[in-house]
Structures are given as structure tokens and as C-alpha cells.
């Protein structure tokens, strides 16, 4: 790696693989940044897909103008450009315009988009963006380029804690939750856990972890453990009871990462110390910005493949009893798809503090999902996994995730 120490690279790869965002409690951002009298810079490290390690920096000048720089360390491609916050329905998103790029596939002038929690995490989709056919007759604004999930590196925890998580599913994962097929998984996929809990222990400088997985249906699965693990630069490393090498990482604000081995996905969640008040969370007019990411896409009816993978921006609003979400047909103008893209999320139960089961009413039927919800600095953050199947008979049951932040003023 050019200009970067091997130690930092190893730590960074351990810190973030995919998007595992679990809040350990506490306040908002703070960390991963530097400042001068003229500007403030926040530095992040993360991955896009297995093997693609990124560094990402966002600088805000004293004038308020923002710029960004990014490097894909795997390809050695570098990028930089300007950043401008969007408004209206698109509040929470920042538009990136490349003014320099060494990537032959990304021309100067190409646009990309990110959601940043300053000093904590960046969820960026490098682009290019276009209007994608999702198979339902609508055009959706999105990208076939997976998101880069990058976070500020934190410190090792000093106390034990309890956490919830949802899965960022790998290829071949099946929710087993299609009402037409029961637990039968199609297309050479197999049923796997969708969410669960994790207990972290700290004793005499060593770390332990017990993870209890559940299927989306709520059926518990065999737990796995890790004992005698060590921690350095905010990264707990050890071997679990299944013989896998695991890395668990923490950001300065308490975000928490579990990196499963390549091809097994990853986990994202939050501490389980506080019950979510449904009435408060669903307060009329509360708004959210987020990314919808389908980790795999199988065949749609007729044998034509979906665009895959797809990362798409979404907007959601609470109305006092539920949350209504929709995709964008154009993000710059804040134009939402008017038909077919919407979903109404109804909260069902809270099996553990901060972990909420919900149903999503969509045009093709009712889907089951799980939220991990956390308030940081007075704002709600949520991470979700939901089953994915369609009414055409081309059952996907792939992994679909939604990651969002509250944008209410």
C-alpha cells in the first residue's frame, strides 16, 4: 500500500468489513478527525466488498464548503471532489462531484452520494448513478456499485455490554420466510439467521463474546462463543467456537462491528440497554434518510436478471402510527417514485430492548423485518434486515438491508 503502514492497513481491514454498525451507547460523534483554524477533517476507514479496503476523508472549510478524498487501496485508484448537502426530501444526503479520478471507469464530473455522521461513519455509494429498472415498471435512482461503509477507528472497551444485531446477508442466504413456500429455500440457497444478541465480556485484559442467533421467524439457533480474545486499537480479535477468525471493532462514538469470514456476511446492531418508545419513534413528521441495499439478486420472472447488486437512496416519514418509505426517481430534486416503491412499516414487538420486529406492507405483499434502533445525540439511527421475495413466483428471499438516520430538525 502506497504511503500507508502495514500495521494501519491490517488494523483497518480488521475494523470494518461490510457495514456492521452497533452503537454501544453514549453520545454522538467525536473522533477520527483533525482540525485547524481553517478547516475540520474527518477520516474514515472501511470496505466496499470483501477485499476492497477504502480510506475516506471529508473536509469542511471555515467557509462551510466541503470536499472529499477517497482511495480504494485494493485497486490504488484515488478520487477527490466537492461535496454539497441536499435539501428538501433529500435532506441527509450529500452529493459528491468528482474533480479528479484515477479510475478509468469513473470520469471527472461523475456524481456520487453519501450519508455522513461526522466523526463516526460514512455510508457512501461511489457511483455512477442511473435510473434502474427494478422489474415493476418503475425507474429507480440507484447504482450497481455497492456502498462503501467506513468508520472512524475507536478504542478498546473497558466494560462488558449487551448488544442486538441484524445480519448483512451473504450470497446464498435465505430468510425462509416466504409465505408461499414456508421454510423451503430456492435457487441453491439455504436458510440462515437474520438477527440476534451478543454479550461482550471484559476480564483481566481479555475479551469474550457469546452470540445468540435467531431465524427471521424468531426460532433460536445454536449460539457461538469467543473466549480469550485480545484487543488493539479498538479491534477485538479471536477464534470463535466454530473455528472462525472474528474481528470485533469499536468507533469513538461506540459503534460496534463484527466481521465474519469472507462469504459469511456481517452483523450490525446496537446496545440493548434502552427500550425504544414506539410512540416517540413514530412521532408524526419524524423523517429519515437511508440506503436500501440488496446484497444479492436472483432471477425475476421470465428469466431476466435484475440489476445487481443495487444500492438505492430512500426517504421515510413517521405518521404517528407507522413509517412510510419510498425510493427516489431522482435524488438531486428529491423526486420520489410515485407508485409501486412505497412500503408502510408497522412495529409489532420488542423482543429485546432496542430490537424491534415489524411488518412491511408493499405492493407485492407483507414482508417481515427486524430493526435495531438507537438514539445518539437525540437522533434515531436504525439498521434493518428484511425478507425479500416477490409475488411473481420468482422467489429471491435474498438479503435486503436498510440503514438510516433521522433528519428531523
MORA-V623227 format. One record per residue. N is the residue number from 1. SS is DSSP state (hx for helix, st for strand, lp for the rest). PHI is phi as a letter, one per 40 degrees, with the letter a starting at -180 (none if undefined). D_CENTER is the distance of its C-alpha to the mean C-alpha in whole Angstrom. Layout:
n=[N & N]
ss=[SS & SS]
phi=[PHI & PHI]
d_center=[D_CENTER & D_CENTER]
//
This chain:
n=[1 & 2 & 3 & 4 & 5 & 6 & 7 & 8 & 9 & 10 & 11 & 12 & 13 & 14 & 15 & 16 & 17 & 18 & 19 & 20 & 21 & 22 & 23 & 24 & 25 & 26 & 27 & 28 & 29 & 30 & 31 & 32 & 33 & 34 & 35 & 36 & 37 & 38 & 39 & 40 & 41 & 42 & 43 & 44 & 45 & 46 & 47 & 48 & 49 & 50 & 51 & 52 & 53 & 54 & 55 & 56 & 57 & 58 & 59 & 60 & 61 & 62 & 63 & 64 & 65 & 66 & 67 & 68 & 69 & 70 & 71 & 72 & 73 & 74 & 75 & 76 & 77 & 78 & 79 & 80 & 81 & 82 & 83 & 84 & 85 & 86 & 87 & 88 & 89 & 90 & 91 & 92 & 93 & 94 & 95 & 96 & 97 & 98 & 99 & 100 & 101 & 102 & 103 & 104 & 105 & 106 & 107 & 108 & 109 & 110 & 111 & 112 & 113 & 114 & 115 & 116 & 117 & 118 & 119 & 120 & 121 & 122 & 123 & 124 & 125 & 126 & 127 & 128 & 129 & 130 & 131 & 132 & 133 & 134 & 135 & 136 & 137 & 138 & 139 & 140 & 141 & 142 & 143 & 144 & 145 & 146 & 147 & 148 & 149 & 150 & 151 & 152 & 153 & 154 & 155 & 156 & 157 & 158 & 159 & 160 & 161 & 162 & 163 & 164 & 165 & 166 & 167 & 168 & 169 & 170 & 171 & 172 & 173 & 174 & 175 & 176 & 177 & 178 & 179 & 180 & 181 & 182 & 183 & 184 & 185 & 186 & 187 & 188 & 189 & 190 & 191 & 192 & 193 & 194 & 195 & 196 & 197 & 198 & 199 & 200 & 201 & 202 & 203 & 204 & 205 & 206 & 207 & 208 & 209 & 210 & 211 & 212 & 213 & 214 & 215 & 216 & 217 & 218 & 219 & 220 & 221 & 222 & 223 & 224 & 225 & 226 & 227 & 228 & 229 & 230 & 231 & 232 & 233 & 234 & 235 & 236 & 237 & 238 & 239 & 240 & 241 & 242 & 243 & 244 & 245 & 246 & 247 & 248 & 249 & 250 & 251 & 252 & 253 & 254 & 255 & 256 & 257 & 258 & 259 & 260 & 261 & 262 & 263 & 264 & 265 & 266 & 267 & 268 & 269 & 270 & 271 & 272 & 273 & 274 & 275 & 276 & 277 & 278 & 279 & 280 & 281 & 282 & 283 & 284 & 285 & 286 & 287 & 288 & 289 & 290 & 291 & 292 & 293 & 294 & 295 & 296 & 297 & 298 & 299 & 300 & 301 & 302 & 303 & 304 & 305 & 306 & 307 & 308 & 309 & 310 & 311 & 312 & 313 & 314 & 315 & 316 & 317 & 318 & 319 & 320 & 321 & 322 & 323 & 324 & 325 & 326 & 327 & 328 & 329 & 330 & 331 & 332 & 333 & 334 & 335 & 336 & 337 & 338 & 339 & 340 & 341 & 342 & 343 & 344 & 345 & 346 & 347 & 348 & 349 & 350 & 351 & 352 & 353 & 354 & 355 & 356 & 357 & 358 & 359 & 360 & 361 & 362 & 363 & 364 & 365 & 366 & 367 & 368 & 369 & 370 & 371 & 372 & 373 & 374 & 375 & 376 & 377 & 378 & 379 & 380 & 381 & 382 & 383 & 384 & 385 & 386 & 387 & 388 & 389 & 390 & 391 & 392 & 393 & 394 & 395 & 396 & 397 & 398 & 399 & 400 & 401 & 402 & 403 & 404 & 405 & 406 & 407 & 408 & 409]
ss=[lp & lp & lp & lp & lp & hx & hx & hx & hx & hx & hx & hx & hx & hx & hx & lp & lp & lp & lp & lp & lp & st & st & lp & lp & lp & lp & lp & lp & lp & lp & lp & st & st & st & lp & lp & lp & st & st & st & st & st & st & st & st & st & lp & lp & lp & lp & lp & st & st & st & st & st & st & st & st & st & lp & lp & lp & lp & st & st & st & st & st & st & st & lp & lp & lp & lp & st & st & st & st & st & st & st & st & st & lp & lp & hx & hx & hx & lp & lp & lp & st & st & st & st & st & st & st & st & lp & lp & lp & lp & lp & lp & lp & lp & lp & st & st & st & st & st & st & st & lp & lp & lp & st & st & st & st & st & lp & lp & lp & lp & st & st & st & st & lp & lp & lp & lp & lp & st & st & st & st & st & lp & lp & lp & lp & st & st & st & st & lp & lp & lp & lp & lp & lp & lp & lp & lp & st & st & st & st & st & st & st & st & lp & lp & lp & lp & st & st & lp & lp & lp & st & lp & lp & lp & st & lp & lp & lp & lp & lp & lp & lp & st & st & lp & lp & lp & st & st & st & st & st & st & st & st & st & lp & lp & st & st & st & st & st & st & st & st & st & lp & lp & lp & lp & lp & st & lp & lp & lp & st & st & st & st & st & st & st & st & st & lp & lp & st & st & st & st & st & st & lp & lp & lp & lp & st & st & st & st & st & st & lp & lp & lp & lp & st & st & st & st & st & lp & lp & lp & lp & lp & lp & st & st & st & st & st & st & lp & lp & lp & lp & lp & lp & hx & hx & hx & hx & lp & lp & lp & lp & lp & st & st & st & st & st & st & st & st & lp & lp & lp & lp & st & lp & hx & hx & hx & lp & st & lp & lp & lp & lp & st & st & st & st & st & st & st & st & st & lp & lp & lp & lp & st & st & st & st & st & st & st & st & lp & lp & lp & lp & st & st & lp & lp & lp & lp & lp & lp & st & st & st & st & st & st & st & st & st & st & lp & lp & st & st & st & st & st & st & st & st & lp & lp & st & st & st & st & st & st & st & st & st & st & st & st & lp & lp & st & st & st & st & st & st & st & st & lp & lp & lp & lp & lp & lp & lp & lp & lp & lp & lp & lp & lp & st & st & st & st & st & st & st & lp & lp & lp]
phi=[none & c & g & b & c & c & d & c & c & c & c & c & c & c & c & b & b & g & b & b & b & b & c & c & g & g & c & c & c & h & h & g & a & a & a & b & c & b & a & b & b & b & b & b & b & a & b & b & b & d & g & b & c & b & b & a & b & b & b & b & c & c & c & g & c & b & b & b & b & a & b & c & c & c & c & g & c & b & a & a & i & b & b & b & c & c & b & g & c & c & d & h & c & b & c & b & b & c & b & a & a & c & c & c & c & b & c & d & g & c & b & b & a & a & b & b & b & d & g & b & a & b & b & b & b & c & g & c & b & a & c & b & c & c & g & b & g & b & b & b & c & a & a & c & c & c & c & c & b & b & b & c & c & b & b & c & c & b & b & c & a & b & b & b & a & b & c & c & c & c & d & g & c & b & c & g & b & c & c & c & b & g & c & c & b & c & f & g & b & b & c & a & d & b & a & i & b & a & b & b & b & b & a & f & g & b & b & b & a & b & b & b & c & b & c & d & c & h & c & c & b & c & c & b & b & a & b & g & c & b & b & a & f & g & b & c & b & a & b & c & c & c & g & c & c & b & b & b & b & b & c & d & c & h & c & b & b & b & c & c & d & d & g & b & g & a & b & a & a & a & c & b & c & b & c & c & c & d & c & c & c & c & d & d & g & c & b & b & b & a & b & b & b & c & c & a & b & c & c & c & d & g & g & c & c & c & c & a & c & b & b & b & c & b & b & b & b & c & b & h & b & a & b & b & b & a & c & c & c & a & c & d & c & g & c & c & c & c & a & g & c & c & a & b & c & b & c & b & a & b & d & b & d & g & b & b & c & a & b & b & c & b & c & b & h & b & b & b & a & b & b & b & b & a & c & b & g & g & b & c & b & b & b & b & b & a & c & b & a & b & c & c & h & c & c & c & f & c & c & b & b & b & b & a & b & c & b & d & c]
d_center=[26 & 28 & 29 & 26 & 28 & 27 & 26 & 23 & 22 & 22 & 20 & 17 & 17 & 17 & 15 & 11 & 11 & 8 & 5 & 7 & 7 & 10 & 13 & 16 & 18 & 20 & 20 & 17 & 17 & 20 & 20 & 19 & 21 & 25 & 27 & 31 & 33 & 32 & 28 & 25 & 23 & 19 & 18 & 15 & 15 & 12 & 12 & 11 & 12 & 15 & 18 & 16 & 16 & 16 & 17 & 16 & 18 & 19 & 23 & 24 & 28 & 30 & 31 & 27 & 27 & 23 & 23 & 20 & 21 & 19 & 20 & 19 & 21 & 21 & 23 & 24 & 23 & 23 & 22 & 23 & 24 & 24 & 21 & 22 & 20 & 20 & 22 & 23 & 20 & 18 & 18 & 15 & 15 & 17 & 18 & 19 & 22 & 23 & 27 & 27 & 25 & 27 & 25 & 27 & 25 & 24 & 27 & 27 & 27 & 23 & 21 & 17 & 14 & 12 & 11 & 12 & 13 & 16 & 16 & 13 & 10 & 10 & 7 & 10 & 11 & 15 & 17 & 19 & 19 & 21 & 22 & 21 & 23 & 21 & 24 & 25 & 27 & 25 & 23 & 19 & 18 & 16 & 15 & 16 & 14 & 11 & 8 & 9 & 7 & 10 & 11 & 15 & 17 & 18 & 21 & 22 & 22 & 26 & 25 & 24 & 22 & 20 & 16 & 14 & 11 & 10 & 10 & 8 & 11 & 13 & 16 & 19 & 17 & 19 & 18 & 22 & 22 & 23 & 26 & 29 & 28 & 28 & 26 & 27 & 25 & 26 & 25 & 25 & 22 & 22 & 21 & 19 & 17 & 14 & 14 & 16 & 17 & 18 & 21 & 21 & 25 & 27 & 30 & 33 & 30 & 29 & 25 & 25 & 22 & 22 & 20 & 21 & 19 & 19 & 19 & 18 & 22 & 22 & 24 & 24 & 24 & 25 & 24 & 23 & 24 & 24 & 27 & 29 & 26 & 26 & 24 & 24 & 22 & 20 & 19 & 20 & 22 & 24 & 25 & 24 & 26 & 25 & 26 & 23 & 22 & 19 & 17 & 16 & 15 & 15 & 15 & 18 & 16 & 16 & 12 & 12 & 11 & 13 & 13 & 15 & 18 & 17 & 17 & 16 & 12 & 10 & 9 & 7 & 10 & 12 & 16 & 18 & 21 & 21 & 22 & 20 & 23 & 22 & 25 & 23 & 20 & 21 & 24 & 25 & 24 & 20 & 18 & 14 & 12 & 9 & 7 & 9 & 8 & 11 & 11 & 15 & 17 & 21 & 24 & 25 & 28 & 31 & 29 & 28 & 24 & 21 & 20 & 17 & 14 & 13 & 11 & 12 & 12 & 13 & 15 & 16 & 19 & 20 & 24 & 25 & 25 & 22 & 19 & 19 & 17 & 18 & 17 & 18 & 21 & 21 & 19 & 22 & 24 & 21 & 23 & 21 & 22 & 25 & 25 & 24 & 20 & 20 & 19 & 20 & 18 & 21 & 20 & 22 & 22 & 21 & 22 & 20 & 20 & 17 & 16 & 17 & 18 & 18 & 20 & 19 & 22 & 21 & 24 & 24 & 24 & 23 & 19 & 18 & 15 & 14 & 12 & 11 & 13 & 14 & 16 & 16 & 19 & 20 & 17 & 14 & 11 & 9 & 6 & 8 & 10 & 13 & 16 & 17 & 20 & 23 & 26 & 28 & 28 & 26 & 24 & 20 & 19 & 16 & 12 & 10 & 7 & 7 & 5 & 8 & 11 & 14 & 17 & 20 & 23]
//
